[in-house]
Amino acid sequence: MRTSSAPEVWRTIAADAAAESPLWRSILLPAGERDEIAVFSPLAEPRFALGIETIYEGYLSHYGRPRLFAPADGDETLLLGDYLYAQGLVHVAALGEVGAVAALAELISRCAHLRAERLPGDGDAWAATAGGLAGEAGPDDGLERALSLHRVRVR
């Protein structure tokens, strides 16, 4: 997918998950209950939106409140987060952007380290990585919006 159409991003994340596993299908929130708000993808090139938001949904599964899913327990939460990380990286890899895949994989690792050490800075790491995928145009001016939305979703 090469569009940043927000409705298409959310439909694709949900459809991919539902097709992947009956478990993911069973824990998808009904369409009207989903919080379909892009957080960090507006800072990057639109073609990265699906990958970034899929990976971020995985991050929220691990460390916050997912926007599209309602896992019932810790095992589901952990497995869902890992699935979404992998699926997001697959979406970015499909664009042929090895550097972007590496940057996002490093982001996942860095944020896991920050969380394990109970250190701040995960929002800044997300913003820097997404901004680094902005191309020549540079990042969108929505940095404060992204960080504010992030603070609301993570624990």
PEWOUR-V777946 format. One record per residue. N is the residue number from 1. RES is the residue in one small letter. D_CENTER is the distance of its C-alpha to the mean C-alpha in Angstrom with 2 decimals. Layout:
N;RES;D_CENTER + N;RES;D_CENTER
This chain:
1;m;15.25 + 2;r;15.99 + 3;t;15.53 + 4;s;13.31 + 5;s;15.05 + 6;a;12.87 + 7;p;14.82 + 8;e;14.52 + 9;v;10.73 + 10;w;10.83 + 11;r;13.97 + 12;t;12.76 + 13;i;9.88 + 14;a;12.66 + 15;a;15.40 + 16;d;14.00 + 17;a;13.51 + 18;a;16.91 + 19;a;18.56 + 20;e;17.41 + 21;s;18.83 + 22;p;21.03 + 23;l;19.39 + 24;w;15.94 + 25;r;18.04 + 26;s;19.97 + 27;i;17.22 + 28;l;15.53 + 29;l;16.48 + 30;p;19.05 + 31;a;17.95 + 32;g;19.76 + 33;e;18.09 + 34;r;14.42 + 35;d;12.89 + 36;e;11.60 + 37;i;10.99 + 38;a;8.77 + 39;v;8.30 + 40;f;7.92 + 41;s;8.25 + 42;p;11.83 + 43;l;12.72 + 44;a;12.44 + 45;e;14.49 + 46;p;13.77 + 47;r;13.82 + 48;f;10.52 + 49;a;8.73 + 50;l;8.07 + 51;g;6.88 + 52;i;4.63 + 53;e;3.27 + 54;t;3.92 + 55;i;3.18 + 56;y;1.77 + 57;e;4.03 + 58;g;5.82 + 59;y;6.31 + 60;l;7.54 + 61;s;9.54 + 62;h;11.11 + 63;y;11.78 + 64;g;11.69 + 65;r;11.83 + 66;p;9.42 + 67;r;9.85 + 68;l;10.99 + 69;f;12.61 + 70;a;15.53 + 71;p;16.19 + 72;a;19.86 + 73;d;20.11 + 74;g;18.85 + 75;d;19.21 + 76;e;17.10 + 77;t;14.38 + 78;l;14.50 + 79;l;14.83 + 80;l;12.03 + 81;g;9.56 + 82;d;11.33 + 83;y;11.42 + 84;l;7.73 + 85;y;7.60 + 86;a;10.68 + 87;q;9.98 + 88;g;7.26 + 89;l;9.98 + 90;v;12.54 + 91;h;11.41 + 92;v;11.67 + 93;a;14.82 + 94;a;16.27 + 95;l;16.52 + 96;g;18.79 + 97;e;17.07 + 98;v;17.82 + 99;g;17.37 + 100;a;13.79 + 101;v;13.11 + 102;a;15.11 + 103;a;13.46 + 104;l;9.93 + 105;a;11.84 + 106;e;13.80 + 107;l;11.00 + 108;i;10.03 + 109;s;13.82 + 110;r;14.60 + 111;c;12.45 + 112;a;13.95 + 113;h;17.27 + 114;l;16.97 + 115;r;16.25 + 116;a;19.07 + 117;e;21.39 + 118;r;20.48 + 119;l;20.13 + 120;p;18.57 + 121;g;16.49 + 122;d;12.87 + 123;g;12.13 + 124;d;14.48 + 125;a;12.95 + 126;w;9.53 + 127;a;11.85 + 128;a;14.15 + 129;t;11.92 + 130;a;10.51 + 131;g;14.17 + 132;g;15.44 + 133;l;13.97 + 134;a;15.92 + 135;g;19.00 + 136;e;22.47 + 137;a;21.78 + 138;g;19.96 + 139;p;17.08 + 140;d;17.27 + 141;d;19.21 + 142;g;16.49 + 143;l;15.86 + 144;e;17.50 + 145;r;15.80 + 146;a;12.28 + 147;l;13.72 + 148;s;15.53 + 149;l;12.74 + 150;h;10.91 + 151;r;14.33 + 152;v;14.78 + 153;r;11.83 + 154;v;12.32 + 155;r;15.63
